Amino acid sequence: MKNYFVIFIVLVFSNSLIAQSSPEEIVEEFFEIYKDKGSTSALNFIYSKNDWISQSSDDVIILKNQMESLTEDYVGKYYGQELILEKKISDSYILKSYLVKYGRQPLRFTFQFYKPNDKWLFHGFSFDANLTEEVKEAARLNNYRLN
């Protein structure tokens, strides 16, 4: 009986380690859901990764409505995503920014993750279409020699 209890504890402990999701795994699953089931399902998934953030808050509902407006008629066909920036502030806070490829124009999706103890929590999400303007501004600044 004692051996069965030890085996049970080991299995439970190993399952909790396997269930630990990294920011990369969370984002990968977000985009799979986004592609297969749409933005609302993807946002529900990612917001479920933090019990402190209410999925029914006004800000989240507004975000869901904005994301739902990214129809094929508006932005074109969805072709995937590419990581364009990862900023690691510490071992406990990561920002990941993706170029999301649509037929008409690119968008940027930005995810933030925080690890207060031993588990990564989703900490924030935003999207925008300002990528082109920022690249132009960066190109202008590169034309000047800054000392």
N, C-alpha and C positions, 0 to 999 in steps of 0.2 A: 504494500500500500504506500509505503514511504517513497519507493522508486517512482510510482505513478505521480505522486504529488510533485516531486522534483522535475519530472518530465513535463508536467503541466505548467509549472512555473517557467521553465526554460522556453516552452512554446509561446506562452503569453508574452514574455519579455522579448523574444525574437520577433514576434508579430508587431509589437509596438515599434521596434526599430525599423522594420520594413515599411511600416505605415508612415514613418517620418518623411515628409515631403520637402524637397529642396525648392528654392525659388524657381529653378530651371524646370523642375517637374510640374510645378503648379502652373507656370506660364505655358508649358507645352500642352497640358491638359486644357487650359483656358482656350488656346487656339484651336484645339481639336473640337471642343464643344462649340466654339464660335463658328467654325466651318460647317459642322454637321447640324447644329440645332439653333443657331442664331445668337444674337448679342444678349438677349435677356437671360437665356439659359447660362451663357458663359459668365455673365456678371453675377447671377445667382450663385454659381459655383465659386467664383473667386471671393465674393463677400462672405460665403460660408466658412472661409478659412480664417475668420476673425470674429469671435463671439462678441467682441466689444463694439462692432459696427452693425447697426441695424439695417437690414436689407429694405426696410420699409420707410427709412428716413426720407424727408423731402429731397435732399441732395441726391440720394441714390435713385429715387424715382425719376428725377429730372435727367440724370445721367442715362438711365435706361431709355427714356423717351428720345434723347438726343442720339443715342446709339442706334435705335430702331429706325431713325431717319436716314441711316447710311444704306439706302436701298441701291440696287443695281442701276435703277434709273438715275439716281443722283450721283453716285461715285463710280459706277461701273462695276464690272465683275471683280470679285475677290480672287487674288492670285497667290496669297500667302504672305509671309512676313520674314524679315531679316533683323537680327540683332544689330543695332547701330551704336549703342552706348551702354556700358555697364559701369556704374560708379559704386565702389564699395567704400563706404565711409568708415566702417570698422568691420569686425567679424560679425557684428550684430545688425547691420543696416545696409541694405543693397537697393539701388535704383537700377532698373533695367528698362531701356527704351528701344522700341522696335519700329522699323519702317514697315508699315502695313501697305501692301501693294494692291491697288485697285486699278482698273482699266483707265479711269479718267485722271486720277491724281493719287499721290501717296498721302497717307496719314501717319501720324506718330501715336503709338500707344505707349504709355509710361506706367510702369508698375513699381511699387515700393514694398519692400519686405523688411520686417523687424523680427529679431530673435531675442526676446527678453530673457529667456532662460535656455531651454533645450529644444524648443519647437519654433519653426519659422511661422510667422503670422503675416498674412496679407495686411499691408498698412495703407495703401492708397492706389488709386488708378485715375488716369486722365487720358484724354485723347485730344489731338488738335491737328490742324492743317497748316500750321505756321512753319513747317519744316523748310519749305522753299525760301521763305523770307530770311530765316536764320542763316541758311547756307549762303545767300547773297550777302548778308551783312558780314559774315565771317570772311568771305572773299574780299570784301572792301577793306576790312581791317588788316588782312594779310598784305595788302598793297602798300601799307605804311611800315616803315622801320621804326619799331618801338624800342627805345633804349631803357 
